[in-house]
C-alpha cells in the first residue's frame, strides 16, 4: 500500500529583514521605543531684567535694561503649554510609548514677550515631534495588532489547520510540519506580507487536499482489492470453492492419492490485482476441471478393471502390492536336513546353467549352481524333512537382513501303490518338487541376531507360481492351501483364483500338453468362461517369464510362522484310490518369489496433485 507524505509550513512576519526561509505565518510588528522629553529649545540672554515664567517644564525669564542701574529684574510669565501637555497625554495613552521629562530649562529674552514666544515655540516643536512619534507608534501598534490578529486568528491558517487534521485522519498519509518561516517587514509591507502568506496557505491547502483526495482514492482501491483478495483466498470465491469441492470429491474416492502441492502467495500491487485475480481464478477452474475429469476416467477404468476380475475382492493387481519382504536368489546358501521316516533314500544333483530337473529347466545364471536334494520312499509313506537354510545374503524384511530360514515338510502319499518323493533346492526361492504326494510345509524366517521375523499384515507377500491345470482330462490341477500365517489372494489376469477362502488353483485348464492339445468338455464345460489356456503358451518357465503371473497366486503373510499345503487334485482321477493309482501324471513343482509377477491387467491408480494460490497486496 502506497503512503503519502505531506509537509506544510507556517509563517510569522516582522518588520525588518527575513530571518528564516521556511516557516509558518504570524505577523508581528515590534514596539517602537519612543520618548518625549520636555526641554527648552533655546537659551536667550539680555542685559535687561529677567522674568521667569514656569509652566510645565519650562521657566521663562525676561531681562529689562535699565539706564540707571545694571541690576536685572525678572518677571514670571506663563507660556501656553496646552498643545504639549495634550501631546504628552496622548503619548502616555499610546501603547509602547514611554514619556520622560528632562530637567526644566530657563528661556530668556530681551522682553517677557520674547521669552514667552521662545518657550511656546519650543513647546510647539516638542508637541509636533511627540505627535509624530505617537502617530508612528500608533501605526506600528496597529500593524502589530493586525499581525498578531493575523497570526492568532487567520481564517486561511484555520483552513490549513483543518486540511492538516484531515490529512492526519486519513490512513497512509504522513504529515510533518517543517520549520516556521519568519518574514521581517516594515509597517508598509504588512498587508503585502499577509497576502503573500495567505496565498501560500491557499497553495498548501490545495496541495494537501489534493494529496488527501488522491490517497483516499488509493485507500478505497486498496481496501476494495484487499476485500476481494480475502474472498479470492477462500471458498467464498466460486472458483476456489469449485477447486476445493473437486479435491474433496477426489479424497473421497478409494484408491485415489491426493497430494497437496501447498499454497503459494503472490504479492501484487493494486494496479496488477485484477490481472492476477483472473489468472488465479482461471487456474482454479482449470485444476477443478482436470481433477473432475481424472476422477471420472478413474471410475470408468476401475469399473472396467472390476469387470475383468468379476468384482472379486480377493483379487489384486501387481501394482497394488506394498512389498517389504525381499527373498532374492540365494545361490550360495547352505542347507542341512533332518529326515524322519523309514528307508528314506537321499540323493543330490548339482545343477548349472542349462540343466533340467524333473523334466523342466531351472533358470541359473552363468557361473552359478545349486543343489537339488531328493528324498525318496519306494513305498508310499508319510515322512518328515526339516531343511535349515543358512548364510542367506540377499533376503530382508523392512530393510532388516534375513540370514536363516527353517522349512519343515510333512510328505503324505496320495496313492496306495506308488512311492512318493520330495526334492528340495538349495536356493529356497526355487522351491521344491513332489511326486505322488501332498506336502504340508511351514516357513520360519530369522534375522542375523537369531530373532524370528514377525510379518505385519499388508507388508509381506509371497508369489506362488507354476500352479498348472492341464486341459487333458487324464491329468490334474495343482493347488496351494493356506493353513495359517497368511491369506490367499488372486492376481488380476491370472488363471489362478481363490477357492473356499484359502485355496489357490486354476478352475479351468491353463496348461496344454503338446500331445493332447484338443479341448476336453469335462474340464472346460463353458469355454466362454475359461481364460484361454493357450493364450500364454509356454508361460511356465519360472519367474523370469513375463507371463509367469498366469499360473500364480499370492499369499499375504502375517505373524512369525507360515504353514501351507500343496498338492495335486482333480475331478476325474482323484475320486478313488484306484483312479489315483492310474494317474498318468502326479507331480508338481512349487516355487516362490517376493518379486510380484507383473500382471497384464493392472488396477488403475490415480494420483491427483493440486495447489492453492493466494494473493496479497
C-alpha positions as CSV (number, residue, x, y, z in Angstrom):
1,X,0.0,0.0,0.0
2,X,1.5,3.4,-1.0
3,X,1.8,6.1,1.6
4,X,1.5,9.8,1.0
5,X,3.9,12.1,2.9
6,X,3.0,15.7,3.3
7,X,5.0,18.7,4.6
8,X,3.4,22.0,5.4
9,X,4.8,25.3,6.8
10,X,3.7,28.3,8.8
11,X,4.8,31.9,8.7
12,X,5.5,34.8,11.0
13,X,6.0,38.4,9.9
14,X,8.2,41.1,11.5
15,X,9.4,44.4,10.2
16,X,13.0,44.4,9.1
17,X,14.6,41.5,7.2
18,X,13.7,37.9,6.6
19,X,15.2,35.8,9.4
20,X,14.1,32.4,8.1
21,X,13.4,30.9,4.7
22,X,10.9,28.2,5.7
23,X,8.2,28.8,8.2
24,X,4.6,29.2,9.0
25,X,2.9,32.5,9.3
26,X,2.5,35.1,12.0
27,X,2.7,38.8,11.7
28,X,4.5,40.8,14.3
29,X,5.5,44.5,14.4
30,X,7.9,45.3,17.2
31,X,7.3,48.2,19.6
32,X,8.8,51.4,18.6
33,X,10.5,52.7,21.7
34,X,9.6,56.4,21.8
35,X,10.2,59.1,24.4
36,X,9.1,62.6,24.7
37,X,11.5,64.9,26.5
38,X,10.3,68.3,27.6
39,X,13.0,70.8,27.3
40,X,13.8,74.4,26.4
41,X,14.7,74.6,22.8
42,X,16.9,77.8,23.2
43,X,18.7,79.9,25.8
44,X,18.3,83.7,25.5
45,X,20.4,86.3,27.4
46,X,19.6,90.0,27.7
47,X,21.1,92.8,29.6
48,X,17.7,93.9,30.8
49,X,16.0,92.4,33.7
50,X,14.5,88.9,33.6
51,X,11.1,87.3,34.2
52,X,10.6,83.8,35.0
53,X,7.5,82.1,33.9
54,X,7.3,78.5,34.9
55,X,4.8,76.4,33.3
56,X,5.0,72.7,32.6
57,X,8.7,72.0,32.1
58,X,10.0,75.4,31.2
59,X,10.7,78.6,33.1
60,X,10.7,81.9,31.2
61,X,12.8,84.8,32.4
62,X,12.6,88.3,30.8
63,X,15.5,90.8,31.4
64,X,14.9,94.5,31.1
65,X,17.8,97.0,30.6
66,X,17.9,99.9,32.9
67,X,19.7,103.2,32.3
68,X,20.5,103.9,35.8
69,X,21.3,100.5,37.2
70,X,22.8,97.2,35.9
71,X,20.8,95.1,38.2
72,X,18.4,93.0,36.2
73,X,14.9,92.3,37.1
74,X,12.7,89.2,36.3
75,X,9.1,88.7,35.7
76,X,7.3,85.4,35.7
77,X,5.0,84.7,32.9
78,X,3.1,81.5,31.9
79,X,3.6,80.3,28.3
80,X,0.9,78.2,26.6
81,X,1.8,74.5,27.0
82,X,-1.6,73.1,26.3
83,X,-0.6,71.5,23.0
84,X,2.5,70.0,24.5
85,X,0.5,68.8,27.5
86,X,-2.1,67.2,25.2
87,X,0.7,65.6,23.1
88,X,2.2,64.2,26.3
89,X,-1.1,62.8,27.5
90,X,-1.7,61.3,24.1
91,X,1.8,59.8,24.2
92,X,1.2,58.3,27.6
93,X,-2.1,56.9,26.4
94,X,-0.4,55.2,23.5
95,X,0.9,51.7,24.0
96,X,4.6,51.1,23.7
97,X,5.4,54.9,24.2
98,X,7.5,56.0,27.2
99,X,7.4,59.6,28.2
100,X,10.3,61.1,30.1
101,X,10.6,64.7,31.2
102,X,14.0,66.3,31.1
103,X,15.1,68.9,33.7
104,X,13.4,72.3,33.4
105,X,15.3,74.9,31.3
106,X,15.2,78.6,31.5
107,X,14.4,80.6,28.5
108,X,15.5,84.2,28.4
109,X,14.7,87.0,26.1
110,X,15.1,90.7,25.8
111,X,11.5,91.0,26.7
112,X,9.0,88.8,28.5
113,X,7.0,88.5,25.3
114,X,10.1,87.3,23.5
115,X,11.0,84.8,26.2
116,X,7.4,83.6,26.2
117,X,7.3,83.3,22.5
118,X,10.5,81.2,22.6
119,X,9.1,78.9,25.2
120,X,5.8,78.4,23.4
121,X,7.7,77.8,20.1
122,X,9.7,75.1,21.9
123,X,6.5,73.6,23.3
124,X,5.1,73.6,19.8
125,X,8.2,71.9,18.4
126,X,8.1,69.3,21.2
127,X,4.4,68.7,20.6
128,X,4.9,68.3,16.9
129,X,7.7,65.7,17.5
130,X,5.8,63.9,20.1
131,X,2.7,63.8,18.0
132,X,4.7,62.4,15.0
133,X,6.3,59.8,17.1
134,X,2.9,58.8,18.6
135,X,1.4,58.7,15.2
136,X,4.3,56.5,14.0
137,X,3.9,54.3,17.1
138,X,0.2,54.0,16.6
139,X,0.7,52.9,13.1
140,X,3.3,50.4,14.4
141,X,0.8,49.3,17.0
142,X,-1.9,48.9,14.5
143,X,0.3,46.9,12.3
144,X,1.5,44.8,15.2
145,X,-2.1,44.2,16.3
146,X,-3.0,43.4,12.8
147,X,-0.1,41.0,12.6
148,X,-0.9,39.4,15.9
149,X,-4.6,39.1,15.0
150,X,-3.5,37.6,11.6
151,X,-1.2,35.2,13.4
152,X,-3.7,34.2,16.1
153,X,-7.0,34.2,14.1
154,X,-6.4,33.9,10.4
155,X,-9.1,32.1,8.5
156,X,-6.6,30.8,6.0
157,X,-4.5,29.4,8.7
158,X,-7.6,27.7,10.3
159,X,-8.3,26.3,6.9
160,X,-4.8,25.0,6.6
161,X,-5.0,23.5,10.1
162,X,-8.2,21.8,9.1
163,X,-6.6,20.4,6.0
164,X,-3.7,19.1,8.1
165,X,-6.1,17.5,10.6
166,X,-8.0,15.9,7.7
167,X,-4.7,14.6,6.3
168,X,-3.7,13.2,9.7
169,X,-7.0,11.4,10.0
170,X,-6.5,9.8,6.6
171,X,-4.9,6.4,6.5
172,X,-1.5,6.1,4.9
173,X,-0.9,9.9,5.0
174,X,2.1,11.1,6.9
175,X,2.0,14.8,7.9
176,X,5.1,16.7,9.0
177,X,5.4,20.4,9.8
178,X,8.6,22.0,8.7
179,X,10.4,24.8,10.4
180,X,8.4,28.0,10.7
181,X,9.4,30.7,8.2
182,X,9.5,34.3,9.6
183,X,9.1,37.3,7.4
184,X,10.6,40.6,8.7
185,X,8.7,43.5,7.2
186,X,8.1,47.1,7.9
187,X,4.7,48.6,8.6
188,X,4.0,49.4,4.9
189,X,4.8,45.8,3.9
190,X,2.5,44.1,6.4
191,X,-0.6,43.8,4.2
192,X,1.5,42.5,1.3
193,X,3.2,40.0,3.5
194,X,-0.2,38.9,4.8
195,X,-1.4,38.4,1.3
196,X,1.7,36.5,0.3
197,X,1.3,34.2,3.4
198,X,-2.4,33.6,2.7
199,X,-1.6,32.9,-1.0
200,X,1.0,30.3,0.1
201,X,-1.5,28.9,2.6
202,X,-4.0,28.5,-0.2
203,X,-1.4,26.7,-2.3
204,X,-0.6,24.4,0.7
205,X,-4.3,23.8,1.4
206,X,-5.0,22.9,-2.2
207,X,-1.9,20.6,-2.4
208,X,-2.8,18.9,0.9
209,X,-6.5,18.4,0.0
210,X,-5.5,17.1,-3.4
211,X,-3.0,14.7,-1.9
212,X,-5.5,13.5,0.7
213,X,-8.2,13.1,-2.0
214,X,-5.7,11.1,-4.1
215,X,-4.7,9.0,-1.1
216,X,-8.3,8.3,-0.2
217,X,-8.9,7.1,-3.7
218,X,-5.9,4.8,-3.3
219,X,-7.1,3.7,0.1
220,X,-10.5,2.9,-1.3
221,X,-9.0,1.0,-4.2
222,X,-6.6,-0.9,-1.8
223,X,-9.4,-1.8,0.6
224,X,-11.6,-3.0,-2.2
225,X,-8.7,-5.1,-3.5
226,X,-8.0,-6.5,-0.1
227,X,-11.6,-7.4,0.4
228,X,-11.6,-9.1,-3.0
229,X,-8.3,-10.8,-2.2
230,X,-9.8,-12.2,1.1
231,X,-12.7,-13.6,-1.0
232,X,-10.4,-15.0,-3.6
233,X,-8.3,-16.7,-0.9
234,X,-11.4,-18.5,0.5
235,X,-14.2,-20.7,-0.7
236,X,-16.3,-17.5,-0.9
237,X,-14.8,-17.3,-4.4
238,X,-16.7,-19.6,-6.7
239,X,-13.6,-20.9,-8.5
240,X,-11.8,-21.6,-5.2
241,X,-14.9,-23.5,-3.9
242,X,-15.1,-25.4,-7.2
243,X,-11.5,-26.5,-6.8
244,X,-11.9,-27.4,-3.1
245,X,-15.1,-29.4,-3.9
246,X,-13.2,-31.3,-6.6
247,X,-10.4,-32.0,-4.1
248,X,-12.8,-33.3,-1.5
249,X,-14.5,-35.5,-4.1
250,X,-11.2,-36.9,-5.1
251,X,-10.2,-37.6,-1.5
252,X,-13.5,-39.5,-1.1
253,X,-12.7,-41.9,-3.9
254,X,-11.0,-45.0,-2.6
255,X,-7.7,-45.7,-4.3
256,X,-7.1,-42.1,-5.3
257,X,-4.0,-40.5,-3.9
258,X,-4.4,-36.7,-3.4
259,X,-1.3,-34.7,-3.0
260,X,-1.4,-31.2,-1.7
261,X,1.2,-29.1,-3.5
262,X,1.0,-26.4,-0.9
263,X,-0.1,-22.8,-1.0
264,X,1.8,-20.1,-2.7
265,X,1.2,-16.4,-2.2
266,X,1.5,-13.9,-4.9
267,X,2.1,-10.3,-3.8
268,X,0.9,-7.7,-6.3
269,X,0.2,-4.1,-6.5
270,X,-3.4,-2.8,-6.6
271,X,-3.0,-2.0,-10.3
272,X,-2.0,-5.6,-11.0
273,X,-4.6,-7.2,-8.8
274,X,-7.3,-7.7,-11.3
275,X,-5.0,-9.4,-13.8
276,X,-3.6,-11.7,-11.0
277,X,-7.2,-12.4,-9.8
278,X,-8.2,-13.5,-13.2
279,X,-5.1,-15.7,-13.5
280,X,-5.7,-17.4,-10.2
281,X,-9.4,-18.0,-11.0
282,X,-8.5,-19.5,-14.3
283,X,-6.0,-21.7,-12.6
284,X,-8.6,-22.8,-10.0
285,X,-11.1,-23.6,-12.7
286,X,-8.6,-25.5,-14.8
287,X,-7.5,-27.5,-11.8
288,X,-11.0,-28.3,-10.8
289,X,-12.0,-29.4,-14.3
290,X,-8.9,-31.5,-14.6
291,X,-9.4,-33.2,-11.3
292,X,-13.1,-33.9,-12.0
293,X,-12.2,-35.3,-15.4
294,X,-9.4,-37.5,-13.9
295,X,-11.8,-38.9,-11.3
296,X,-14.5,-39.7,-13.9
297,X,-11.9,-41.5,-16.0
298,X,-10.5,-43.3,-13.0
299,X,-14.0,-44.5,-12.0
300,X,-14.6,-45.8,-15.5
301,X,-11.2,-47.5,-15.6
302,X,-11.8,-49.0,-12.2
303,X,-15.2,-50.4,-13.2
304,X,-13.6,-51.9,-16.3
305,X,-10.9,-53.5,-14.1
306,X,-13.6,-54.8,-11.7
307,X,-15.5,-56.3,-14.6
308,X,-12.4,-58.1,-15.7
309,X,-11.8,-59.6,-12.3
310,X,-15.6,-60.2,-11.8
311,X,-15.7,-57.9,-8.9
312,X,-13.7,-60.4,-6.8
313,X,-12.4,-58.7,-3.7
314,X,-9.8,-61.4,-3.2
315,X,-8.1,-60.4,-6.4
316,X,-5.4,-57.8,-6.7
317,X,-3.2,-56.5,-9.5
318,X,0.6,-56.5,-9.1
319,X,0.7,-52.7,-8.8
320,X,-1.4,-52.7,-5.7
321,X,1.1,-54.6,-3.6
322,X,3.2,-52.8,-1.0
323,X,6.1,-55.2,-0.6
324,X,8.6,-55.0,2.3
325,X,9.8,-58.6,2.0
326,X,12.7,-59.5,-0.3
327,X,13.6,-63.1,-0.9
328,X,16.1,-63.0,-3.7
329,X,18.1,-65.9,-5.2
330,X,20.5,-67.4,-2.6
331,X,23.0,-69.2,-4.9
332,X,25.5,-69.5,-2.0
333,X,23.1,-70.6,0.7
334,X,24.0,-73.6,2.9
335,X,21.3,-76.2,3.7
336,X,21.2,-79.0,6.2
337,X,18.5,-81.7,6.5
338,X,16.9,-83.8,9.2
339,X,14.8,-86.7,8.0
340,X,12.2,-88.7,9.9
341,X,10.9,-91.8,8.0
342,X,11.5,-95.5,7.1
343,X,14.1,-96.3,4.5
344,X,14.1,-92.8,3.0
345,X,16.8,-92.6,0.3
346,X,18.6,-89.4,-0.2
347,X,20.4,-88.2,-3.3
348,X,21.8,-85.0,-4.6
349,X,22.2,-83.4,-8.0
350,X,24.2,-80.3,-8.9
351,X,22.5,-78.1,-11.4
352,X,24.2,-75.4,-13.5
353,X,23.2,-73.2,-16.3
354,X,21.0,-75.0,-18.8
355,X,20.4,-78.1,-16.7
356,X,17.0,-79.6,-16.1
357,X,15.3,-81.4,-13.3
358,X,12.1,-83.3,-13.1
359,X,11.6,-82.6,-16.8
360,X,11.9,-78.8,-16.7
361,X,14.6,-76.2,-16.8
362,X,15.8,-74.1,-13.9
363,X,17.0,-70.6,-14.6
364,X,20.5,-70.5,-13.3
365,X,22.9,-67.6,-14.2
366,X,26.2,-68.3,-15.8
367,X,28.8,-69.3,-13.2
368,X,26.2,-70.2,-10.5
369,X,25.0,-73.6,-9.4
370,X,22.5,-75.1,-6.9
371,X,22.0,-78.5,-5.5
372,X,18.8,-80.5,-5.7
373,X,18.4,-83.0,-2.8
374,X,15.9,-85.8,-3.3
375,X,14.2,-87.7,-0.6
376,X,12.6,-90.9,-1.9
377,X,10.4,-93.5,-0.4
378,X,9.9,-96.6,-2.7
379,X,6.7,-97.4,-1.0
380,X,4.0,-94.8,-0.1
381,X,4.6,-93.5,3.4
382,X,4.3,-90.3,5.4
383,X,7.7,-88.9,6.3
384,X,9.2,-85.6,7.5
385,X,12.1,-83.5,6.4
386,X,13.4,-80.3,8.2
387,X,15.5,-78.1,5.9
388,X,17.6,-75.4,7.6
389,X,19.0,-72.7,5.2
390,X,21.8,-70.5,6.5
391,X,24.1,-68.0,5.0
392,X,21.4,-66.0,3.3
393,X,22.7,-62.8,1.9
394,X,20.0,-61.4,-0.3
395,X,16.9,-61.5,1.8
396,X,15.4,-58.9,4.1
397,X,12.2,-57.6,5.7
398,X,11.6,-53.9,6.1
399,X,15.3,-53.3,5.4
400,X,16.5,-55.8,8.1
401,X,18.6,-58.6,6.9
402,X,17.2,-62.2,7.0
403,X,20.0,-64.8,7.3
404,X,18.2,-68.1,8.1
405,X,15.1,-70.0,7.0
406,X,13.7,-73.2,8.5
407,X,11.3,-75.3,6.4
408,X,9.5,-78.2,7.9
409,X,8.0,-80.7,5.4
410,X,5.4,-83.4,6.0
411,X,5.1,-85.6,3.0
412,X,1.9,-87.6,2.6
413,X,1.3,-90.0,-0.3
414,X,-1.8,-89.6,-2.4
415,X,-1.8,-93.1,-3.9
416,X,-1.6,-96.6,-2.3
417,X,0.6,-98.2,-4.9
418,X,3.3,-95.7,-5.8
419,X,6.2,-94.4,-3.9
420,X,6.4,-90.7,-3.0
421,X,9.3,-88.2,-3.5
422,X,10.3,-84.8,-2.2
423,X,13.0,-82.8,-3.9
424,X,14.4,-79.6,-2.2
425,X,16.6,-77.0,-4.0
426,X,19.5,-75.4,-2.0
427,X,18.2,-72.0,-3.2
428,X,14.9,-71.7,-1.3
429,X,13.4,-69.4,-3.9
430,X,13.4,-72.3,-6.4
431,X,11.1,-74.2,-4.0
432,X,10.7,-77.9,-4.1
433,X,9.3,-80.9,-6.2
434,X,6.9,-83.6,-5.1
435,X,5.7,-86.8,-6.7
436,X,2.6,-88.8,-5.7
437,X,2.2,-86.7,-2.6
438,X,0.7,-83.7,-0.9
439,X,3.1,-81.6,1.1
440,X,2.4,-79.7,4.3
441,X,5.2,-77.2,4.9
442,X,6.0,-74.4,7.3
443,X,8.3,-71.5,6.9
444,X,10.1,-69.6,9.7
445,X,12.5,-66.8,9.0
446,X,15.2,-65.4,11.2
447,X,17.2,-62.2,11.5
448,X,21.0,-62.0,12.0
449,X,20.6,-61.8,15.8
450,X,18.6,-65.1,15.8
451,X,15.2,-63.5,16.5
452,X,12.2,-64.5,14.4
453,X,10.8,-62.4,11.7
454,X,7.3,-61.3,12.5
455,X,5.4,-60.1,9.4
456,X,3.0,-57.3,9.7
457,X,-0.3,-57.5,7.8
458,X,-0.2,-56.0,4.4
459,X,3.6,-55.6,4.2
460,X,4.9,-59.1,3.1
461,X,3.8,-61.2,0.2
462,X,4.8,-64.5,-1.4
463,X,4.1,-65.2,-5.0
464,X,3.3,-68.9,-5.5
465,X,3.8,-69.9,-9.1
466,X,3.5,-72.8,-11.5
467,X,0.1,-73.8,-10.4
468,X,-0.9,-75.8,-13.5
469,X,-4.2,-77.1,-14.6
470,X,-3.7,-79.5,-17.5
471,X,-6.6,-79.4,-20.0
472,X,-6.2,-83.1,-20.8
473,X,-8.8,-84.8,-18.7
474,X,-6.3,-87.5,-17.8
475,X,-4.3,-85.1,-15.7
476,X,-4.7,-82.8,-12.8
477,X,-4.6,-79.4,-11.3
478,X,-2.1,-78.1,-8.7
479,X,-3.1,-76.2,-5.6
480,X,-1.7,-74.3,-2.6
481,X,-3.8,-74.3,0.5
482,X,-3.0,-71.7,3.2
483,X,-3.4,-73.2,6.6
484,X,-2.1,-70.4,8.9
485,X,0.1,-67.3,8.9
486,X,-1.3,-65.9,5.7
487,X,-4.2,-65.1,3.4
488,X,-4.7,-66.3,-0.2
489,X,-5.1,-63.6,-2.8
490,X,-5.7,-63.9,-6.5
491,X,-3.7,-61.9,-9.1
492,X,-5.7,-59.9,-11.7
493,X,-5.4,-61.6,-15.1
494,X,-4.1,-64.9,-13.6
495,X,-5.9,-68.2,-14.3
496,X,-5.4,-68.9,-10.6
497,X,-8.1,-67.8,-8.2
498,X,-9.0,-68.2,-4.5
499,X,-11.4,-71.0,-3.6
500,X,-13.0,-71.6,-0.3
501,X,-11.2,-68.6,1.1
502,X,-7.8,-70.1,1.4
503,X,-7.0,-72.4,-1.6
504,X,-5.3,-71.2,-4.8
505,X,-5.7,-73.1,-8.1
506,X,-6.9,-72.6,-11.6
507,X,-10.5,-73.5,-12.2
508,X,-10.0,-74.0,-15.9
509,X,-7.1,-75.5,-17.9
510,X,-4.2,-73.2,-18.1
511,X,-1.6,-75.6,-19.5
512,X,-1.7,-77.7,-22.6
513,X,0.2,-80.8,-23.2
514,X,1.5,-80.8,-26.7
515,X,0.4,-84.4,-27.3
516,X,-3.1,-83.8,-26.3
517,X,-3.9,-80.2,-27.3
518,X,-7.6,-80.8,-28.0
519,X,-10.3,-79.4,-25.8
520,X,-11.9,-81.6,-23.1
521,X,-15.5,-80.7,-22.4
522,X,-15.3,-82.3,-18.9
523,X,-12.7,-79.8,-17.8
524,X,-13.9,-76.9,-19.9
525,X,-17.6,-77.1,-19.8
526,X,-18.0,-73.4,-20.6
527,X,-15.2,-72.3,-22.9
528,X,-16.5,-68.7,-22.8
529,X,-15.5,-68.5,-19.1
530,X,-12.2,-70.2,-19.5
531,X,-9.2,-67.8,-19.5
532,X,-7.9,-69.2,-22.8
533,X,-5.4,-71.8,-21.6
534,X,-3.4,-71.4,-24.8
535,X,-3.3,-67.6,-24.6
536,X,0.1,-67.6,-22.9
537,X,1.6,-70.8,-24.2
538,X,4.9,-71.6,-22.5
539,X,4.3,-69.4,-19.5
540,X,5.6,-72.0,-17.0
541,X,9.3,-71.5,-17.2
542,X,10.0,-69.6,-14.0
543,X,9.8,-66.1,-12.7
544,X,11.9,-64.7,-15.5
545,X,9.0,-65.3,-17.8
546,X,6.9,-62.1,-18.2
547,X,3.7,-64.2,-18.3
548,X,4.5,-66.1,-15.1
549,X,1.6,-64.4,-13.4
550,X,-0.8,-66.5,-15.4
551,X,-0.2,-69.5,-13.2
552,X,0.5,-67.6,-10.0
553,X,-1.3,-66.5,-6.8
554,X,-0.3,-64.5,-3.8
555,X,-0.1,-65.1,-0.1
556,X,-0.2,-62.1,2.3
557,X,2.0,-63.2,5.3
558,X,1.1,-62.3,8.8
559,X,2.9,-63.5,12.0
560,X,6.1,-65.4,12.5
561,X,5.2,-68.8,11.0
562,X,3.6,-69.6,7.7
563,X,2.0,-73.0,7.1
564,X,0.5,-74.2,3.8
565,X,-0.2,-77.3,1.8
566,X,0.5,-78.0,-1.8
567,X,-0.6,-80.9,-3.9
568,X,-2.5,-82.1,-7.0
569,X,-6.2,-82.8,-7.3
570,X,-8.8,-83.3,-10.0
571,X,-12.4,-84.2,-10.7
572,X,-11.9,-87.4,-12.6
573,X,-8.8,-89.2,-11.3
574,X,-9.0,-88.3,-7.7
575,X,-12.3,-89.8,-6.7
576,X,-11.0,-93.2,-5.8
577,X,-7.7,-94.7,-4.8
578,X,-7.8,-96.9,-7.9
579,X,-8.1,-94.0,-10.2
580,X,-5.3,-92.1,-8.4
581,X,-3.0,-95.1,-8.8
582,X,-3.5,-94.9,-12.6
583,X,-2.8,-91.2,-12.9
584,X,-0.6,-90.6,-15.9
585,X,1.0,-87.6,-14.1
586,X,1.0,-87.0,-10.3
587,X,3.7,-84.4,-9.8
588,X,4.2,-80.6,-9.2
589,X,7.0,-78.1,-8.8
590,X,6.4,-75.4,-6.2
591,X,8.4,-72.2,-6.2
592,X,8.0,-68.9,-4.6
593,X,9.2,-65.3,-5.1
594,X,8.8,-61.9,-3.5
595,X,9.1,-60.1,-6.8
596,X,5.4,-60.0,-7.7
597,X,4.9,-61.0,-11.3
598,X,3.5,-58.1,-13.3
599,X,0.0,-58.8,-14.4
600,X,-1.4,-57.7,-17.8
601,X,-4.4,-56.4,-16.0
602,X,-3.5,-53.6,-13.8
603,X,-5.7,-51.9,-11.2
604,X,-6.0,-48.3,-12.2
605,X,-4.2,-45.9,-10.0
606,X,-4.7,-42.2,-9.8
607,X,-2.6,-39.5,-8.2
608,X,-4.1,-36.1,-8.1
609,X,-2.0,-33.1,-7.4
610,X,-3.3,-29.6,-6.6
611,X,-2.1,-26.4,-5.3
612,X,-3.7,-23.2,-3.9
613,X,-2.6,-19.8,-4.9
614,X,-3.4,-16.8,-2.6
615,X,-2.9,-13.2,-3.4
616,X,-1.6,-10.4,-1.1
617,X,-1.3,-6.7,-1.6
